[in-house]
Amino acid sequence: MMPSAEIVFLFNVDETGLDNDYVAGDLMHYSEREIGHEVRSLHRS
């Protein structure tokens, strides 16, 4: 049996509570570590 995937939704309503550049960079580093640079670059637009 395959494990279920986690889904996370981030909502930033007022543009003051979230540093978008930090989150994007953190997500990029996380995805590169988890799935590798080649696969991550295929899904990045």
VOMIMI-235269 format. One record per atom (N, C-alpha, C): chain; residue in one letter; atom name; x, y, z. Coordinates in nm, 2 decimals. Example, Ala and Ser with C-alpha at 12.3 -4.5 7.8 and 13.67 -1.06 7.14 Angstrom:
BEGIN
[r "A"; "a"; "N"; [1.32; -0.57; 0.78]],
[r "A"; "a"; "CA"; [1.23; -0.45; 0.78]],
[r "A"; "a"; "C"; [1.32; -0.33; 0.78]],
[r "A"; "s"; "N"; [1.28; -0.22; 0.71]],
[r "A"; "s"; "CA"; [1.37; -0.11; 0.71]],
[r "A"; "s"; "C"; [1.29; 0.00; 0.79]],
***
This chain:
BEGIN
[r "A"; "m"; "N"; [0.09; -0.12; 0.00]],
[r "A"; "m"; "CA"; [0.00; 0.00; 0.00]],
[r "A"; "m"; "C"; [0.09; 0.12; 0.00]],
[r "A"; "m"; "N"; [0.06; 0.22; -0.09]],
[r "A"; "m"; "CA"; [0.14; 0.34; -0.10]],
[r "A"; "m"; "C"; [0.09; 0.44; 0.01]],
[r "A"; "p"; "N"; [0.19; 0.51; 0.07]],
[r "A"; "p"; "CA"; [0.15; 0.61; 0.17]],
[r "A"; "p"; "C"; [0.08; 0.73; 0.10]],
[r "A"; "s"; "N"; [-0.01; 0.79; 0.18]],
[r "A"; "s"; "CA"; [-0.08; 0.91; 0.12]],
[r "A"; "s"; "C"; [0.01; 1.03; 0.11]],
[r "A"; "a"; "N"; [-0.02; 1.11; 0.02]],
[r "A"; "a"; "CA"; [0.06; 1.24; 0.00]],
[r "A"; "a"; "C"; [0.01; 1.35; 0.09]],
[r "A"; "e"; "N"; [0.10; 1.43; 0.14]],
[r "A"; "e"; "CA"; [0.06; 1.54; 0.22]],
[r "A"; "e"; "C"; [0.03; 1.66; 0.13]],
[r "A"; "i"; "N"; [-0.07; 1.73; 0.16]],
[r "A"; "i"; "CA"; [-0.10; 1.86; 0.08]],
[r "A"; "i"; "C"; [-0.11; 1.97; 0.18]],
[r "A"; "v"; "N"; [-0.04; 2.08; 0.15]],
[r "A"; "v"; "CA"; [-0.03; 2.20; 0.23]],
[r "A"; "v"; "C"; [-0.08; 2.32; 0.15]],
[r "A"; "f"; "N"; [-0.17; 2.39; 0.21]],
[r "A"; "f"; "CA"; [-0.22; 2.51; 0.14]],
[r "A"; "f"; "C"; [-0.17; 2.63; 0.22]],
[r "A"; "l"; "N"; [-0.11; 2.73; 0.16]],
[r "A"; "l"; "CA"; [-0.06; 2.85; 0.22]],
[r "A"; "l"; "C"; [-0.14; 2.97; 0.17]],
[r "A"; "f"; "N"; [-0.20; 3.04; 0.26]],
[r "A"; "f"; "CA"; [-0.29; 3.16; 0.23]],
[r "A"; "f"; "C"; [-0.22; 3.28; 0.29]],
[r "A"; "n"; "N"; [-0.20; 3.38; 0.20]],
[r "A"; "n"; "CA"; [-0.14; 3.50; 0.24]],
[r "A"; "n"; "C"; [-0.24; 3.61; 0.20]],
[r "A"; "v"; "N"; [-0.32; 3.66; 0.29]],
[r "A"; "v"; "CA"; [-0.43; 3.75; 0.25]],
[r "A"; "v"; "C"; [-0.38; 3.90; 0.26]],
[r "A"; "d"; "N"; [-0.30; 3.93; 0.35]],
[r "A"; "d"; "CA"; [-0.26; 4.07; 0.37]],
[r "A"; "d"; "C"; [-0.12; 4.11; 0.33]],
[r "A"; "e"; "N"; [-0.05; 4.02; 0.27]],
[r "A"; "e"; "CA"; [0.09; 4.05; 0.22]],
[r "A"; "e"; "C"; [0.19; 4.09; 0.33]],
[r "A"; "t"; "N"; [0.15; 4.08; 0.46]],
[r "A"; "t"; "CA"; [0.24; 4.12; 0.57]],
[r "A"; "t"; "C"; [0.29; 4.00; 0.65]],
[r "A"; "g"; "N"; [0.22; 3.89; 0.64]],
[r "A"; "g"; "CA"; [0.26; 3.78; 0.73]],
[r "A"; "g"; "C"; [0.35; 3.68; 0.67]],
[r "A"; "l"; "N"; [0.38; 3.69; 0.54]],
[r "A"; "l"; "CA"; [0.46; 3.59; 0.47]],
[r "A"; "l"; "C"; [0.56; 3.65; 0.38]],
[r "A"; "d"; "N"; [0.69; 3.61; 0.40]],
[r "A"; "d"; "CA"; [0.79; 3.65; 0.31]],
[r "A"; "d"; "C"; [0.80; 3.55; 0.19]],
[r "A"; "n"; "N"; [0.74; 3.60; 0.08]],
[r "A"; "n"; "CA"; [0.73; 3.51; -0.04]],
[r "A"; "n"; "C"; [0.86; 3.46; -0.09]],
[r "A"; "d"; "N"; [0.96; 3.54; -0.09]],
[r "A"; "d"; "CA"; [1.09; 3.50; -0.14]],
[r "A"; "d"; "C"; [1.15; 3.39; -0.05]],
[r "A"; "y"; "N"; [1.14; 3.41; 0.08]],
[r "A"; "y"; "CA"; [1.19; 3.31; 0.17]],
[r "A"; "y"; "C"; [1.12; 3.17; 0.15]],
[r "A"; "v"; "N"; [0.98; 3.18; 0.14]],
[r "A"; "v"; "CA"; [0.91; 3.06; 0.12]],
[r "A"; "v"; "C"; [0.94; 2.99; -0.01]],
[r "A"; "a"; "N"; [0.96; 3.07; -0.11]],
[r "A"; "a"; "CA"; [0.99; 3.01; -0.25]],
[r "A"; "a"; "C"; [1.13; 2.94; -0.24]],
[r "A"; "g"; "N"; [1.23; 3.01; -0.18]],
[r "A"; "g"; "CA"; [1.36; 2.95; -0.16]],
[r "A"; "g"; "C"; [1.36; 2.83; -0.08]],
[r "A"; "d"; "N"; [1.29; 2.83; 0.03]],
[r "A"; "d"; "CA"; [1.28; 2.72; 0.12]],
[r "A"; "d"; "C"; [1.22; 2.60; 0.05]],
[r "A"; "l"; "N"; [1.11; 2.62; -0.03]],
[r "A"; "l"; "CA"; [1.04; 2.52; -0.10]],
[r "A"; "l"; "C"; [1.14; 2.46; -0.21]],
[r "A"; "m"; "N"; [1.21; 2.55; -0.27]],
[r "A"; "m"; "CA"; [1.31; 2.50; -0.38]],
[r "A"; "m"; "C"; [1.41; 2.41; -0.32]],
[r "A"; "h"; "N"; [1.47; 2.45; -0.20]],
[r "A"; "h"; "CA"; [1.57; 2.37; -0.14]],
[r "A"; "h"; "C"; [1.51; 2.24; -0.09]],
[r "A"; "y"; "N"; [1.40; 2.24; -0.03]],
[r "A"; "y"; "CA"; [1.33; 2.12; 0.02]],
[r "A"; "y"; "C"; [1.31; 2.02; -0.10]],
[r "A"; "s"; "N"; [1.25; 2.07; -0.21]],
[r "A"; "s"; "CA"; [1.22; 1.99; -0.32]],
[r "A"; "s"; "C"; [1.34; 1.93; -0.39]],
[r "A"; "e"; "N"; [1.45; 2.01; -0.39]],
[r "A"; "e"; "CA"; [1.57; 1.96; -0.45]],
[r "A"; "e"; "C"; [1.63; 1.85; -0.36]],
[r "A"; "r"; "N"; [1.62; 1.86; -0.23]],
[r "A"; "r"; "CA"; [1.67; 1.76; -0.14]],
[r "A"; "r"; "C"; [1.59; 1.63; -0.15]],
[r "A"; "e"; "N"; [1.46; 1.65; -0.16]],
[r "A"; "e"; "CA"; [1.37; 1.53; -0.16]],
[r "A"; "e"; "C"; [1.36; 1.46; -0.30]],
[r "A"; "i"; "N"; [1.36; 1.53; -0.41]],
[r "A"; "i"; "CA"; [1.34; 1.47; -0.54]],
[r "A"; "i"; "C"; [1.45; 1.49; -0.64]],
[r "A"; "g"; "N"; [1.55; 1.57; -0.60]],
[r "A"; "g"; "CA"; [1.67; 1.59; -0.68]],
[r "A"; "g"; "C"; [1.65; 1.71; -0.78]],
[r "A"; "h"; "N"; [1.77; 1.77; -0.82]],
[r "A"; "h"; "CA"; [1.77; 1.89; -0.90]],
[r "A"; "h"; "C"; [1.71; 1.87; -1.03]],
[r "A"; "e"; "N"; [1.74; 1.75; -1.10]],
[r "A"; "e"; "CA"; [1.68; 1.73; -1.23]],
[r "A"; "e"; "C"; [1.53; 1.73; -1.24]],
[r "A"; "v"; "N"; [1.47; 1.65; -1.14]],
[r "A"; "v"; "CA"; [1.33; 1.64; -1.14]],
[r "A"; "v"; "C"; [1.26; 1.77; -1.10]],
[r "A"; "r"; "N"; [1.32; 1.84; -1.00]],
[r "A"; "r"; "CA"; [1.27; 1.97; -0.95]],
[r "A"; "r"; "C"; [1.27; 2.07; -1.07]],
[r "A"; "s"; "N"; [1.37; 2.07; -1.15]],
[r "A"; "s"; "CA"; [1.38; 2.17; -1.25]],
[r "A"; "s"; "C"; [1.28; 2.15; -1.36]],
[r "A"; "l"; "N"; [1.23; 2.02; -1.38]],
[r "A"; "l"; "CA"; [1.13; 1.99; -1.47]],
[r "A"; "l"; "C"; [0.99; 2.05; -1.43]],
[r "A"; "h"; "N"; [0.97; 2.07; -1.31]],
[r "A"; "h"; "CA"; [0.84; 2.12; -1.26]],
[r "A"; "h"; "C"; [0.84; 2.26; -1.22]],
[r "A"; "r"; "N"; [0.95; 2.33; -1.25]],
[r "A"; "r"; "CA"; [0.96; 2.47; -1.22]],
[r "A"; "r"; "C"; [0.94; 2.55; -1.34]],
[r "A"; "s"; "N"; [0.85; 2.65; -1.33]],
[r "A"; "s"; "CA"; [0.82; 2.73; -1.45]],
[r "A"; "s"; "C"; [0.88; 2.87; -1.44]],
***
